[in-house]
Amino acid sequence: LFHDKYLRAILNPLNNCLRDWMHCLVGNGMANTHIAYAMHTLKDHGVTSTLVAEYAEKFHMPRKLNKVKGEWFSDAHVKEDTVHLFAGEILGMVPVLHCFFVDNIAPRGELLEHCQCLGYLRLILGLFQLGAEKSMGYIAKLRELIDRHHTLYQRLYPDKAVKPKYHHLLHIPDNM
């Protein structure tokens, strides 16, 4: 675009920035980072990735979605500040990890805010996954959920890296 005068007249990359939820959230985005930090938090509280993987193996998703694989939660994929997997796998990890927190961690009265923050992420992804037309009815709810997620995320992980995609996600409802 920078070198084509015709295209710059239509869409100037300096004045226009288009964002999409997939790349902000699951294309090495916020969800990848959030999952990694949540997994490290579990590890800090004595919960191994093997335990999460065993839970995941028993988790059943609707047929139209990917089959859940416990290996997604292994140290081979979960790095310091991201998870190295495809977007579809990340979309599968979020509800599984949130349910793990709900079923196994929250009943002990531990990491309740972490569970809530993952719940916000799960809802955000769910609304975007409704598709281009159906999600339009939830713009106000998306703004609210993104704000709640970000506020809680910043409190839970104040010293962690934040990707620019974290900020770009704030603008997706406006773009819609």
C-alpha positions in Angstrom: 0.0 0.0 0.0 2.8 2.4 0.7 4.2 2.2 -2.8 0.9 2.2 -4.8 -0.5 5.7 -5.2 -3.8 4.5 -6.4 -4.3 2.2 -3.4 -3.1 4.9 -1.0 -5.9 7.2 -2.3 -8.5 4.5 -1.3 -7.0 3.2 1.9 -4.2 5.1 3.5 -2.5 2.8 6.1 -1.5 5.9 8.0 -5.1 7.0 8.5 -6.9 3.7 8.5 -6.4 0.7 10.7 -8.6 -2.3 10.3 -8.7 -4.9 13.1 -10.3 -8.2 13.4 -11.2 -10.2 16.5 -9.4 -13.4 15.3 -6.0 -11.8 15.1 -6.5 -9.7 18.2 -7.6 -12.7 20.3 -6.4 -16.0 18.9 -3.8 -15.4 16.2 -1.0 -15.1 18.7 -3.2 -12.6 20.5 -4.7 -11.9 23.9 -6.2 -15.3 24.4 -2.8 -17.0 23.7 -1.2 -14.8 26.3 -4.0 -15.1 28.8 -4.0 -18.9 28.7 -0.2 -18.9 29.2 -0.4 -16.7 32.3 -3.4 -18.7 33.7 -1.5 -21.9 33.2 1.6 -20.5 35.0 -0.7 -19.2 37.8 -2.0 -22.7 38.2 1.5 -24.1 38.3 2.4 -21.6 41.0 -0.5 -23.0 43.0 0.6 -26.6 42.6 -1.6 -27.6 39.7 0.3 -29.4 37.0 -0.2 -29.1 33.3 -0.7 -32.9 33.3 -3.7 -32.5 35.6 -5.2 -29.9 33.2 -4.4 -32.1 30.2 -6.2 -35.1 31.9 -9.3 -32.9 32.5 -9.2 -31.7 28.9 -9.1 -35.3 27.5 -12.4 -36.0 29.2 -14.0 -32.7 28.0 -16.5 -33.0 25.2 -17.2 -30.1 22.8 -20.0 -29.9 20.4 -19.4 -31.9 17.2 -18.9 -28.8 15.0 -15.9 -27.8 17.1 -12.4 -29.3 17.3 -11.8 -32.4 19.4 -10.1 -31.3 22.6 -6.6 -32.6 23.1 -4.8 -32.7 26.4 -1.5 -32.0 24.7 -2.6 -28.5 24.0 -1.9 -27.7 27.7 1.6 -29.2 27.7 4.7 -27.3 28.4 5.7 -27.9 24.7 2.9 -25.5 23.7 2.5 -23.2 26.7 5.5 -20.9 26.8 6.3 -18.0 29.1 3.9 -15.4 27.6 2.0 -17.2 24.9 0.6 -20.5 23.7 2.0 -21.8 20.3 -1.0 -23.4 18.7 -3.4 -22.7 15.8 -6.3 -20.3 16.3 -8.9 -23.1 16.2 -7.1 -24.9 19.0 -6.9 -21.7 21.1 -10.7 -21.3 20.6 -11.0 -24.8 22.1 -8.6 -24.2 25.0 -10.4 -21.2 26.4 -13.7 -22.9 27.4 -11.8 -26.0 28.6 -9.5 -24.0 30.8 -12.3 -21.9 32.1 -14.3 -25.0 33.0 -11.3 -26.5 34.7 -11.1 -23.4 36.9 -14.9 -23.6 37.6 -14.9 -27.3 38.4 -11.6 -27.7 40.2 -10.2 -24.4 41.5 -13.1 -22.2 42.3 -14.8 -24.7 44.7 -11.6 -24.5 46.8 -12.1 -20.7 47.1 -8.9 -20.1 45.2 -8.1 -18.0 42.2 -11.7 -16.7 41.9 -10.7 -13.6 40.0 -8.7 -15.7 37.5 -11.7 -17.8 36.9 -13.9 -14.7 36.4 -11.4 -13.1 34.0 -11.2 -16.3 31.9 -15.0 -16.3 32.0 -15.0 -12.8 30.4 -12.6 -14.0 27.7 -14.8 -17.0 27.1 -17.9 -14.8 26.7 -16.1 -12.4 24.4 -15.0 -15.2 22.1 -18.4 -16.7 22.2 -20.1 -13.5 21.0 -17.6 -13.0 18.2 -18.0 -16.6 17.1 -21.7 -15.9 16.5 -20.6 -14.5 13.1 -20.5 -11.1 11.4 -24.3 -10.6 11.4 -25.4 -12.1 14.8 -22.6 -10.5 16.8 -23.8 -7.0 15.7 -26.6 -7.2 18.2 -24.1 -7.5 21.1 -21.8 -4.5 20.5 -22.7 -2.9 23.8 -22.2 -6.2 25.6 -18.8 -6.7 23.9 -17.7 -3.3 25.0 -18.7 -4.1 28.6 -17.1 -7.5 28.6 -13.8 -6.3 27.0 -13.6 -3.5 29.6 -14.3 -5.9 32.5 -11.8 -8.4 31.1 -9.1 -5.8 30.6 -9.6 -4.2 34.0 -9.4 -7.5 35.8 -6.6 -8.8 33.6 -4.5 -5.7 34.5 -5.0 -6.3 38.2 -4.2 -10.0 37.9 -1.1 -9.6 35.7 0.3 -6.1 36.4 3.9 -7.0 35.7 3.3 -9.1 32.6 3.8 -8.1 29.0 0.8 -6.7 27.1 0.7 -7.0 23.3 -0.6 -4.2 21.1 -3.4 -6.5 20.2 -4.6 -6.0 23.8 -5.3 -2.3 22.9 -6.6 -3.1 19.4 -9.3 -5.3 20.9 -10.8 -2.2 22.6 -11.5 -0.8 19.1 -13.2 -3.8 17.6 -16.7 -2.8 18.8 -16.2 0.7 17.2 -15.1 -1.0 14.0 -18.2 -3.1 14.0 
